[in-house]
Amino acid sequence: MALQPHVVTPTGMITGALSNNHTVRRFYSIPYANFLGEFDDAELRTANGDVDASTPAPDAVALTVAAPADAHDRDDLPVIVFIHGGSFETGSHDDPRHDATANVQAGCVQVNIGYRKKLPGFARFNNDAPGHYRGVHDCLLALEWIQRNIESFGGDPTNVTLAGQSAGANLVLWLCRPDHYRGGFRRAIVMSPASPREPIEARTSTLRMAMQVPLTRRRLTELPQKKLDRGYQRFKYLHINDVALGPDLRELGELADVPLWVSTTHDEFHHHPLAATDSKPWVRSVPGSKALFKKTARDLQLSRNFDAWMEGALALDPYRPMGRLLTDALIGRWAASAVTKVTGPVWLSEYYRSTAGAVQHSSDIAYLFGVSDGDNDSASEHAGRRRLHEALLSFARTGNPGFDSYSATGRTWRLDFGTGQATMSESRIPRLAEHFPTESRGQ
């Protein structure tokens, strides 16, 4: 077998590389779009000519395809597509946490998507259509490229599972909106969805103030890179405790009829600096500490039924109220919101560890993709990793992750990463809608 495999696609010949003892073909950082301007909508690249995709370009707006070395054109293998997170400003399609090896060796094709971030991807202009973001549009073009070309790698374009984590989960949900959904995927996985709390109008106003120029494509394009970077840093500072950019998930509306698997981790933001007070119980006895906690809760938009939320939070995490508040306010509420917008079947899962160590934000990515932690994996930890990866494969192959849906039971699949054991439990995630605003404000 050639050391540099090549695939002939409708857009041209693509040359990749072999890895994992010649069992995996990787085609790194394939350009899928033409970019007319940094702040303009891209166009689908329909003709690439010959592309050398043998080495990764992590910062490129591109996609990477990994497939079994022995896969043939039209083998109709399940396709798993992943959109990375990173607060809409960092992250890459080339990240070892979502390495494709385990999925490919299980007989799937995996595609990791990169998209424009920061202002080129998510600044809003006056003439943008409602709900339109260039970063989202990039992902739409990537999905269209996959539909046109994935058969050449052995994938089935009618059996695509789209997954995303954090900001990437936000984008997956946005792509499930009826005005964005074009049939490019059959089902979706939403891992710990994140969203700005401030409405788009307020964020656009502070962006204009921070950039100190009219907020137009022409003026931002003309700005020297140093001034653009300084303006963006000022803008970020004005939203220091929020996600500064990206779609507001309160604007989702009802989703297209797409089966959805929504997951969270038990300890999403227990490592956040604000949660440091949880390790100092004496802080709670200081006069005024409860009032300060309630103010923080209001700032995080926990605006309804505070006492009921607090009672439930202390029952769940008696020694970590601030960590629980941050986890619910920054992630849980958006998972709850997604569940209320689903028209198709929905599954809920939560990951925790009964042994030492928390399951924090992003730590579940490698588990989902079956990426081993090498010698650090105990037998029981490996069992948890294998259990979640098997659920992903089942979902990609059959549309069912192998546990009961929330739609049918109202319960959550709780997987213990420390032991590999799983149970079905009553879910508190949907109840977060009682405490945080989820209504649409219109864009």
C-alpha positions in Angstrom: 0.0 0.0 0.0 1.3 3.5 -0.9 2.8 5.4 2.0 0.8 8.5 0.8 -2.7 7.3 0.0 -4.8 9.4 -2.3 -8.5 9.7 -3.0 -10.1 11.1 -6.1 -13.1 13.2 -5.1 -15.5 15.4 -7.2 -13.4 18.3 -6.2 -10.1 16.8 -7.2 -7.4 14.3 -6.0 -6.5 14.6 -2.3 -3.2 13.1 -1.0 -3.1 12.1 2.7 -1.0 10.1 5.1 -1.1 6.6 6.7 -0.9 6.2 10.5 -1.5 3.6 13.2 0.5 0.8 11.5 -1.1 1.7 8.1 -4.7 1.1 9.4 -5.9 4.7 9.3 -5.8 7.1 6.3 -5.7 10.8 7.4 -6.4 13.7 5.1 -5.4 16.8 7.0 -6.8 20.3 6.8 -8.6 20.1 3.4 -9.8 23.5 2.3 -13.6 23.4 1.8 -14.4 27.0 1.1 -13.2 30.1 -0.8 -13.0 33.2 1.3 -13.6 36.4 -0.6 -12.8 38.6 2.4 -12.1 38.2 6.1 -15.6 39.5 7.0 -17.5 38.2 4.0 -19.5 35.0 3.6 -17.4 32.2 2.2 -18.4 30.1 -0.9 -18.2 26.4 -1.2 -15.1 25.2 -2.9 -16.2 22.9 -5.7 -12.9 22.4 -7.4 -9.6 22.1 -5.5 -7.4 20.6 -8.1 -4.8 18.3 -6.5 -4.5 18.9 -2.7 -1.6 17.8 -0.5 -3.3 17.0 2.8 -0.5 14.9 4.3 0.3 17.3 7.1 -2.0 19.2 9.5 -2.5 23.0 9.4 -4.2 23.5 12.8 -5.0 27.2 12.4 -6.5 26.8 8.9 -10.3 27.1 8.2 -10.4 23.6 6.9 -11.5 20.0 7.7 -9.7 16.8 8.4 -11.0 13.4 7.2 -9.9 10.1 8.7 -11.0 6.8 7.3 -10.0 3.1 7.4 -7.1 2.3 5.2 -9.0 -0.4 3.5 -12.2 1.6 2.9 -13.4 1.9 -0.6 -15.5 4.4 -2.5 -19.2 3.9 -1.6 -18.6 1.5 1.3 -21.3 3.5 3.1 -19.5 3.6 6.5 -21.1 5.8 9.3 -19.8 9.3 9.3 -19.0 11.2 12.6 -18.5 15.0 12.2 -17.1 17.1 15.1 -17.2 20.8 15.7 -14.7 22.0 18.3 -15.3 24.5 21.1 -13.2 27.3 22.5 -15.5 30.3 23.4 -15.8 31.1 19.6 -12.2 32.4 19.7 -9.8 29.5 20.2 -9.7 25.8 19.4 -8.8 23.8 16.3 -10.0 21.0 14.1 -6.7 19.3 14.9 -6.9 18.4 18.6 -5.7 15.2 20.1 -8.8 15.0 22.4 -11.0 14.2 19.5 -8.5 12.1 17.6 -10.3 9.8 15.1 -8.3 6.6 15.6 -10.8 4.7 17.7 -13.7 5.6 15.5 -11.9 4.7 12.3 -10.7 1.4 13.7 -14.3 0.7 14.6 -15.4 1.1 11.0 -16.4 4.8 10.8 -15.3 7.8 8.9 -14.6 10.9 11.0 -14.4 14.5 9.9 -13.2 17.4 12.2 -14.4 20.9 11.1 -12.6 24.2 11.5 -14.4 27.5 11.1 -13.7 31.2 11.4 -13.5 32.4 15.0 -13.4 35.8 16.8 -14.6 38.8 14.8 -14.3 37.3 11.3 -16.6 34.5 12.4 -19.0 36.1 14.8 -19.1 39.9 14.6 -22.6 41.0 13.6 -23.2 43.8 11.0 -26.3 45.8 10.3 -27.0 44.1 7.0 -26.7 40.6 8.3 -29.8 38.5 8.2 -31.4 37.5 11.5 -29.5 34.6 13.1 -26.7 34.8 10.5 -23.1 34.3 11.6 -20.2 33.7 9.2 -18.7 31.0 11.5 -22.0 29.1 11.4 -22.1 29.5 7.6 -18.6 28.1 7.4 -19.8 24.9 9.1 -22.8 24.7 6.7 -20.4 24.8 3.8 -18.2 22.1 5.5 -21.3 19.9 5.8 -22.2 20.5 2.1 -18.6 19.6 1.2 -19.0 16.4 3.2 -22.3 15.6 1.4 -20.5 16.0 -2.0 -17.3 14.2 -1.2 -17.5 11.8 1.7 -18.4 8.8 -0.5 -15.0 8.9 -2.0 -13.5 8.2 1.5 -15.9 5.3 2.1 -18.5 7.3 4.1 -22.3 7.3 3.8 -23.6 10.9 3.2 -27.0 9.8 4.4 -25.7 8.6 7.8 -23.9 11.6 9.2 -23.8 12.2 13.0 -22.9 15.8 13.9 -21.3 16.4 17.3 -20.0 19.5 19.0 -18.8 20.5 22.5 -19.2 23.8 24.4 -19.1 26.6 21.7 -19.2 23.8 19.1 -22.3 22.4 20.8 -23.9 25.9 20.4 -23.1 25.8 16.7 -24.6 22.3 16.4 -27.8 23.6 17.9 -27.8 26.6 15.6 -27.4 24.3 12.6 -30.5 22.4 13.9 -32.6 25.6 13.5 -35.2 25.1 10.6 -33.7 28.2 8.8 -30.2 26.5 8.9 -30.9 22.8 8.6 -30.3 21.5 5.1 -30.2 17.8 5.7 -26.5 17.6 6.0 -26.7 15.3 9.1 -29.2 12.8 10.4 -28.7 13.2 14.2 -26.8 15.4 16.5 -24.8 15.3 19.8 -24.7 18.4 22.0 -22.0 18.3 24.7 -22.1 20.9 27.4 -23.5 23.7 25.3 -22.3 27.3 26.0 -23.8 30.6 25.1 -23.5 34.3 25.7 -25.8 35.7 28.4 -25.9 39.3 27.1 -28.2 39.8 24.1 -26.7 40.4 20.7 -27.8 44.1 20.7 -25.8 44.8 23.9 -22.8 42.9 22.7 -22.8 44.7 19.3 -22.9 48.0 21.1 -19.9 47.2 23.3 -18.0 45.9 20.3 -18.6 49.1 18.5 -17.3 51.1 21.5 -14.3 48.8 21.9 -13.3 49.0 18.3 -13.6 52.8 18.2 -14.7 52.7 14.5 -18.0 52.1 12.8 -18.9 48.5 12.8 -18.8 47.7 9.1 -17.0 45.1 7.0 -15.0 47.7 5.3 -13.8 49.5 8.4 -12.8 46.3 10.2 -11.0 45.1 7.1 -9.1 48.3 6.9 -7.9 48.2 10.6 -4.3 47.1 11.1 -4.1 43.7 12.8 -2.7 45.2 16.0 -5.6 47.7 16.3 -8.0 44.9 15.6 -6.5 42.7 18.3 -6.4 45.5 20.8 -10.0 46.4 20.1 -11.0 42.8 20.5 -9.2 42.5 23.9 -11.1 45.6 25.1 -14.3 44.0 24.0 -13.5 40.8 25.8 -12.8 42.7 29.0 -16.2 44.3 28.9 -17.7 40.8 28.9 -15.0 39.2 31.2 -17.5 36.9 33.0 -19.4 36.0 29.9 -18.9 34.4 26.4 -18.3 37.6 24.4 -19.2 36.2 21.0 -21.5 33.7 19.4 -25.2 32.9 18.9 -27.6 33.5 21.8 -29.2 30.1 22.5 -32.3 31.9 23.7 -32.9 32.7 20.1 -33.0 29.1 19.0 -36.8 28.6 18.6 -38.1 25.2 17.8 -35.5 22.9 16.3 -35.8 20.8 13.2 -36.9 17.2 13.6 -33.4 15.8 14.3 -32.7 13.1 17.0 -30.6 14.9 19.7 -28.3 13.6 22.4 -27.6 16.3 25.0 -24.8 15.7 27.6 -23.2 17.6 30.5 -20.6 16.9 33.1 -21.3 16.9 36.8 -18.5 19.4 37.7 -18.4 21.6 34.6 -16.9 24.7 36.2 -16.0 23.6 39.7 -12.4 24.7 38.7 -13.5 28.3 37.9 -11.7 31.0 40.0 -15.0 32.2 41.4 -15.6 28.7 42.8 -12.4 28.9 45.0 -14.6 30.0 47.9 -16.1 26.5 48.0 -12.8 25.2 49.4 -13.1 27.8 52.3 -16.3 26.9 54.2 -15.6 29.7 56.7 -16.4 32.2 53.9 -20.1 31.2 54.2 -20.2 32.4 57.9 -19.0 35.9 57.1 -21.7 38.5 57.5 -23.2 39.4 54.1 -21.8 36.3 52.3 -25.3 35.0 51.5 -26.3 38.4 50.0 -23.1 38.4 47.9 -23.9 34.9 46.7 -27.4 36.0 45.7 -26.0 39.0 43.8 -23.6 36.7 41.9 -26.6 34.4 41.2 -28.5 37.4 39.8 -25.5 38.5 37.7 -25.5 35.0 36.3 -29.2 35.4 35.5 -30.5 32.9 38.1 -33.6 35.2 38.4 -36.4 32.9 39.5 -37.0 30.7 42.6 -33.6 31.2 44.1 -34.4 29.5 47.4 -35.7 26.4 45.6 -32.6 26.3 43.4 -30.3 26.7 46.5 -32.1 23.9 48.3 -31.6 21.6 45.4 -28.0 22.7 44.9 -27.0 22.0 48.5 -28.7 18.6 48.4 -26.6 17.8 45.4 -23.3 19.5 46.3 -23.5 20.6 50.0 -19.9 21.8 50.0 -19.7 23.4 46.6 -22.6 25.9 46.1 -20.6 28.3 43.9 -19.3 25.5 41.7 -22.8 24.3 41.3 -24.1 27.8 40.5 -21.4 28.2 37.8 -22.1 24.8 36.3 -25.8 25.4 36.1 -25.5 29.0 34.9 -22.8 28.6 32.3 -23.8 25.1 30.9 -26.8 23.4 32.5 -29.3 26.1 31.7 -28.4 25.9 28.0 -28.8 22.1 28.0 -32.2 22.6 29.6 -33.1 25.2 27.0 -32.1 22.8 24.2 -34.4 20.0 25.6 -37.4 22.4 25.5 -36.8 23.1 21.8 -36.5 19.6 20.6 -39.2 18.2 18.3 -37.6 14.8 17.7 -36.4 12.2 20.2 -33.9 13.4 22.8 -31.4 11.5 25.1 -29.8 13.1 28.2 -26.6 12.0 29.8 -24.4 13.2 32.6 -20.8 12.2 33.5 -19.4 12.1 37.0 -16.7 10.3 38.9 -17.5 8.5 42.2 -13.8 8.0 42.9 -11.3 10.8 43.3 -11.4 13.6 40.8 -14.1 15.8 39.2 -15.4 15.5 35.6 -15.0 19.1 34.5 -15.8 21.0 31.3 -14.2 19.4 28.2 -12.8 16.4 30.1 -15.5 14.2 28.5 -14.3 14.8 24.9 -11.5 12.2 25.0 -13.9 9.7 26.6 -16.5 10.1 23.9 -13.9 9.6 21.1 -12.3 6.6 22.9 -8.9 8.5 23.2 -6.8 6.6 25.8 -4.9 8.4 28.6 -2.2 5.8 28.2 -0.6 4.5 31.4 -2.8 6.9 33.5 -5.9 4.8 32.6 -6.8 2.4 35.3 -8.9 -0.7 34.4 -12.1 0.9 35.8 -11.3 4.3 34.1 -10.8 2.5 30.9 -14.2 0.8 31.3 -15.9 4.2 31.6 -14.1 5.4 28.5 -15.1 2.3 26.6 -18.7 2.6 27.7 -19.1 6.1 26.4 -17.3 5.4 23.2 -19.5 2.4 22.5 -22.6 4.7 23.1 -21.2 7.0 20.4 -20.7 4.2 17.9 -24.2 2.8 18.6 -25.7 6.3 18.0 -23.7 6.8 14.8 -24.7 3.3 13.5 -28.3 3.0 14.6 -29.5 6.3 15.9 -29.8 5.0 19.4 -26.9 5.3 22.0 -28.0 2.2 23.8 -29.8 3.7 26.8 -33.4 4.9 27.3 -34.3 8.3 25.9 -35.4 11.2 28.0 -38.3 11.6 25.6 -39.7 8.2 26.7 -38.7 8.1 30.4 -37.9 11.6 31.6 -34.6 10.2 33.0 -30.9 10.8 32.5 -28.2 8.2 31.8 -25.5 8.9 34.4 -22.1 7.3 33.6 -19.5 7.0 36.3 -16.1 7.6 34.6 -14.4 6.1 37.7 -16.0 2.7 37.5 -17.7 2.4 34.1 -21.1 1.8 35.8 -24.2 3.6 34.5 -27.7 4.2 35.9 -30.9 5.9 34.8 -31.8 8.7 37.2 -34.3 11.5 37.4 -32.9 14.5 35.6 -32.6 17.9 37.2 -31.3 19.5 33.9 -34.8 20.3 32.5 -35.8 21.8 35.8 -33.2 24.5 35.4 -35.6 26.2 33.0 -37.6 27.1 36.1 -34.7 29.3 37.4 -33.0 30.8 34.3 -34.6 32.8 31.4 -34.8 30.8 28.2 -37.3 32.9 26.2 -36.4 34.3 22.9 -35.9 38.1 22.7 -35.7 38.2 18.9 -32.7 39.3 16.8 
